[in-house]
Amino acid sequence: MQSILKFMKAVTIFAAIFTFSTFSLSAKTTYGYSGLTAGEQAAFDTYFDDEAANTESGDLTNSYASFAAGMPGAALASTNGLGVSYGPGPKVAVFGFDYSLGISDSTGSYTDLFSKGPGSVEGVGSNLSIMAGMNLGVLPVPFLSKMKVYINFMAMTLPLSNVGSISFLNFGINIQYSILDDVPIVPGLMTWGGLRVTTGYRLTTMDVSFSKVALGNYQVTSGLTWQPKATMSSQSDVSSIPVEVSSSFDLIFITFFGGLGLDFNFGSTDFTVKAEGGFKESNGTAWVKTTKTIQPTAVDYRLFGGVQINIFAVKLVTQFNWAPSSDSYGILGGLRVAF
């Protein structure tokens, strides 16, 4: 558990520090200053007005804004599959926990997160969740005989190396219905898992904040060097209603599963960066602030697949999700016990 929490913090710091290190302006950025001479004020105005104009070719062209643009998709990617079984479901009930990581990647290649570093990442989402599920077929109600229900939840706040914090909450409730029953291919050795439809409601909130992160030097003029530090906050509050069709092939101790999902997404991410600091050659100070609000893709399709290792009652799950239109990826690992 501690290793998972450390990994969550490392991923968040990794991406956010890149965001700060490439801080630049957008057309909607506001700024101000105090204690500067008239000449220094004019130089500051010219420098930052030029920077804003240079980044106006696209609404989200600069690095930190691109990071913000990817946050809703990444957050949603980290919810897909949480607490749901796409392999053989429980005979009665299942309990366990899952960890998931979602990213949006500007290059379209998931491996670039590792080979090229955070420069390829536009957003990061992360979730740890406890889950429980029940086979409703054990109830004496005929129309529930092919249904299973899954619930997951977790809320937590973590410090980020004394420079900020991350708070997250996730909740999901999913109902799964078997359209086609299992079909034995080689009795006792191989079974086609039939066809299942899953739908429900998935919610994730993720608040990330950093403070006093050094940005380096900005050469306003040859005689005026700005030395700011930045604070950043990102608040994601997104949810989805998924409709998934999935199937599986079950061998003795291993299950391969996959499917197609259609996600109806809601919510937004509010992203704020403020840089503030003094000048190397002056007693004045200046600040620059930018805010963005980004909505997720309203309707997104998604491919997913994975492997489940079945060691008697213990289920070890790995799942991968890909939403091409929002360029979002998710990976999930879970440990569950089914009865």
C-alpha positions in Angstrom: 0.0 0.0 0.0 2.8 2.5 0.9 4.5 1.7 -2.4 1.3 2.5 -4.3 0.9 5.8 -2.5 4.6 6.8 -3.1 4.1 6.0 -6.8 1.0 8.2 -7.0 2.9 11.1 -5.5 5.9 10.6 -7.8 3.7 10.6 -10.9 2.0 13.8 -9.9 5.2 15.6 -9.0 6.9 14.4 -12.2 4.2 15.9 -14.5 3.6 19.1 -12.5 7.3 20.1 -12.3 7.5 19.8 -16.1 4.5 22.1 -16.3 6.2 24.8 -14.1 9.6 24.5 -15.8 8.0 25.5 -19.2 5.8 28.2 -17.8 4.6 30.6 -20.5 1.7 32.9 -21.3 -1.7 32.5 -23.0 -3.8 35.2 -24.5 -6.0 35.4 -21.4 -3.2 35.8 -18.9 -3.3 38.8 -16.6 -0.4 40.4 -14.9 0.7 43.2 -12.7 3.6 44.8 -10.8 4.6 47.1 -8.0 7.7 49.1 -7.1 9.0 49.4 -10.7 10.2 52.5 -12.4 8.2 53.8 -15.4 10.9 52.5 -17.7 10.8 49.0 -16.0 7.1 49.0 -16.2 7.1 49.7 -19.9 9.7 47.0 -20.5 7.7 44.5 -18.5 4.5 45.4 -20.5 6.3 45.0 -23.8 7.9 41.7 -22.9 4.7 40.0 -21.7 2.4 41.5 -24.3 4.8 40.0 -26.9 4.8 36.6 -25.1 1.0 36.6 -25.1 0.8 37.4 -28.8 3.3 34.7 -29.6 1.2 32.0 -28.0 -2.2 33.0 -29.4 -1.9 30.8 -32.5 -3.9 28.1 -30.5 -6.1 28.3 -27.5 -4.0 25.7 -25.6 -0.6 26.0 -27.2 1.6 26.5 -24.2 2.8 23.7 -22.0 0.9 24.2 -18.8 -2.4 24.9 -20.6 -1.9 21.7 -22.6 -1.4 19.8 -19.4 -4.7 21.3 -18.1 -6.5 20.4 -21.3 -5.6 16.7 -20.8 -6.6 16.5 -17.1 -10.3 15.7 -17.6 -9.6 12.8 -20.0 -6.8 11.5 -17.8 -9.0 11.7 -14.7 -11.7 9.8 -16.5 -9.3 7.2 -17.8 -8.2 6.5 -14.3 -11.8 5.5 -13.3 -12.5 2.9 -16.1 -12.4 -0.6 -14.8 -12.3 0.3 -11.1 -14.1 -2.3 -9.2 -15.6 -4.2 -12.2 -14.9 -7.8 -13.1 -14.9 -8.5 -16.9 -13.8 -12.1 -16.4 -15.6 -14.8 -14.5 -17.7 -13.0 -11.9 -18.2 -14.1 -8.3 -20.5 -16.9 -7.5 -21.7 -14.9 -4.5 -19.5 -11.9 -3.7 -16.1 -10.3 -4.4 -13.9 -7.9 -2.4 -10.6 -6.2 -3.1 -8.8 -3.0 -4.1 -7.6 -1.5 -7.4 -5.0 1.1 -8.4 -5.3 2.9 -11.7 -3.3 5.5 -13.6 -4.6 7.6 -16.5 -2.8 9.9 -18.8 -3.4 12.1 -21.9 -0.5 12.0 -24.3 0.2 14.6 -26.9 2.3 12.2 -29.0 -0.3 9.4 -29.2 2.2 6.9 -27.8 1.7 5.6 -24.3 5.3 4.5 -24.1 6.6 8.0 -24.5 5.6 8.7 -20.9 8.6 6.5 -20.1 11.0 7.0 -23.0 10.6 10.8 -23.4 9.6 11.8 -19.9 6.8 14.2 -18.9 7.2 16.3 -22.1 4.8 14.0 -23.8 2.1 14.1 -21.1 -0.9 16.5 -21.3 -2.7 15.3 -18.1 -2.4 12.8 -15.3 -5.1 11.1 -13.2 -4.6 8.5 -10.5 -7.0 6.5 -8.2 -6.8 3.9 -5.5 -10.1 2.3 -4.6 -11.6 -0.5 -2.5 -14.3 -2.5 -4.2 -17.1 -5.0 -3.5 -19.4 -6.9 -5.8 -22.3 -9.3 -5.6 -23.9 -11.8 -7.9 -27.6 -10.9 -7.7 -28.4 -14.3 -9.1 -28.2 -15.7 -5.6 -31.3 -13.8 -4.7 -34.7 -15.4 -5.2 -35.7 -12.9 -7.9 -35.8 -14.4 -11.4 -35.1 -11.3 -13.5 -31.9 -10.7 -11.4 -30.4 -14.1 -12.2 -28.0 -12.8 -14.9 -27.0 -9.6 -13.1 -24.1 -8.6 -11.0 -23.5 -5.3 -9.1 -20.1 -3.7 -8.3 -19.3 -0.7 -6.1 -16.0 1.1 -5.5 -15.0 4.0 -3.3 -12.0 5.8 -1.8 -11.1 9.3 -0.6 -7.7 10.4 0.5 -5.3 13.4 0.8 -1.5 13.0 0.4 1.3 15.6 0.9 3.6 16.1 -2.1 7.2 16.4 -0.8 6.4 19.5 1.3 5.5 21.6 -1.7 1.8 20.8 -2.1 -0.8 18.2 -1.8 -3.1 15.9 -3.8 -6.6 15.0 -2.7 -8.8 12.5 -4.6 -12.1 10.8 -4.3 -13.6 8.2 -6.5 -17.0 6.4 -6.5 -18.5 4.0 -8.9 -21.6 1.8 -9.1 -21.8 -0.6 -12.0 -24.4 -3.2 -13.1 -23.4 -6.0 -15.4 -25.9 -8.2 -17.3 -25.0 -11.4 -19.2 -26.6 -11.3 -22.6 -25.1 -14.7 -23.6 -24.1 -17.4 -21.1 -20.8 -19.1 -20.9 -20.0 -21.7 -23.6 -17.5 -24.5 -22.8 -15.1 -25.0 -25.7 -12.9 -27.7 -24.1 -14.8 -28.9 -21.0 -12.7 -28.2 -17.9 -10.0 -26.5 -19.9 -11.3 -23.6 -22.0 -14.6 -21.6 -21.9 -15.9 -18.7 -23.9 -17.3 -16.3 -21.3 -20.3 -15.2 -23.3 -21.3 -11.6 -23.8 -21.9 -9.0 -21.1 -23.2 -5.5 -21.0 -22.0 -3.1 -18.2 -23.3 0.3 -17.3 -23.4 2.6 -14.3 -22.0 5.8 -12.9 -18.3 6.7 -12.3 -17.1 9.8 -10.5 -13.6 11.1 -9.7 -12.4 14.3 -8.2 -8.7 15.2 -8.0 -7.3 18.4 -6.5 -3.6 19.1 -6.9 -1.8 22.1 -5.5 1.9 23.2 -5.5 3.4 26.3 -4.0 6.6 28.3 -4.3 8.1 26.3 -7.2 11.1 28.1 -8.7 10.7 28.9 -12.4 14.2 30.2 -13.1 15.2 33.5 -14.7 13.2 35.5 -17.3 15.2 38.1 -19.2 12.8 40.9 -19.6 15.5 43.2 -21.0 19.3 43.1 -20.8 19.1 45.0 -17.5 16.0 43.5 -16.0 15.7 39.8 -14.9 12.6 38.5 -13.4 13.0 35.6 -10.8 9.5 34.2 -10.1 8.1 31.3 -8.1 4.9 29.7 -9.0 1.8 28.3 -7.3 -0.5 25.9 -9.2 -3.9 24.4 -8.5 -5.9 21.9 -10.5 -9.4 20.9 -9.6 -10.9 18.1 -11.6 -14.5 17.0 -11.0 -15.6 14.7 -13.7 -18.0 11.8 -14.1 -19.2 9.4 -16.7 -22.0 7.0 -17.6 -20.4 4.1 -19.5 -22.0 1.5 -21.7 -19.7 -1.4 -22.2 -19.9 -4.7 -24.1 -17.3 -7.3 -23.2 -16.4 -10.9 -23.5 -13.7 -13.3 -22.2 -11.9 -16.6 -22.8 -11.2 -18.6 -19.6 -8.4 -21.1 -19.3 -7.6 -23.1 -16.2 -5.9 -20.3 -14.2 -6.0 -17.4 -16.6 -8.7 -15.2 -18.2 -8.3 -13.0 -21.2 -11.0 -10.3 -21.5 -11.7 -7.3 -23.7 -14.5 -5.1 -24.9 -15.7 -1.8 -26.3 -17.1 1.1 -24.2 -19.1 4.3 -25.0 -18.7 6.9 -22.3 -21.0 9.9 -21.7 -18.8 12.4 -19.8 -19.6 15.4 -17.6 -17.8 17.9 -15.4 -14.6 20.0 -15.9 -11.1 20.8 -14.7 -10.2 24.3 -13.4 -6.5 25.0 -13.7 -4.7 28.1 -12.2 -1.1 29.0 -12.4 0.3 32.2 -10.7 3.9 33.2 -10.9 5.1 35.9 -8.6 8.5 37.3 -7.6 11.1 40.0 -7.6 13.8 41.2 -10.0 17.5 40.7 -9.8 18.3 44.3 -10.6 15.3 46.0 -9.0 13.4 46.2 -5.8 10.0 45.8 -7.6 7.9 42.7 -7.9 5.6 41.3 -10.6 2.9 38.6 -10.9 1.4 36.7 -13.8 -1.8 34.6 -13.5 -3.6 32.3 -15.9 -6.8 30.3 -15.4 -8.4 27.7 -17.6 -11.6 25.6 -17.4 -11.7 22.5 -19.6 -14.5 20.1 -20.2 -13.9 16.4 -21.1 -15.0 15.0 -24.5 -18.8 14.7 -24.2 -19.1 11.3 -25.8 -16.0 9.1 -26.1 -15.5 5.6 -27.3 -13.0 3.3 -25.7 -11.3 0.0 -26.2 -10.2 -2.1 -23.3 -8.7 -5.4 -22.5 -6.7 -7.3 -19.9 -5.7 -10.4 -18.1 -7.0 -12.0 -14.9 -5.0 -14.6 -13.0 -7.2 -17.0 -11.1 -5.5 -18.6 -8.1 -8.5 -20.3 -6.4 -10.4 -17.5 -4.7 -7.7 -14.9 -5.4 -8.0 -12.8 -8.6 -5.0 -10.7 -9.9 -6.3 -8.3 -12.6 -4.5 -6.1 -15.1 -6.5 -3.9 -17.5 -5.6 -1.4 -20.2 -7.9 1.3 -21.6 -7.6 3.4 -24.7 -9.9 6.3 -25.8 -8.6 7.3 -29.3 -10.6 10.5 -29.7 -9.4 12.1 -26.5 -6.0 10.5 -26.7 -6.3 9.1 -23.2 -4.9 5.9 -21.7 -5.5 4.0 -18.5 -3.9 1.1 -16.8 -5.3 -0.7 -13.8 -4.1 -3.4 -11.4 -6.2 -5.1 -8.9 -6.2 -7.7 -6.1 -9.5 -9.3 -5.4 -11.0 -12.3 -3.5 -14.1 -13.9 -4.8 -16.5 -16.3 -3.1 
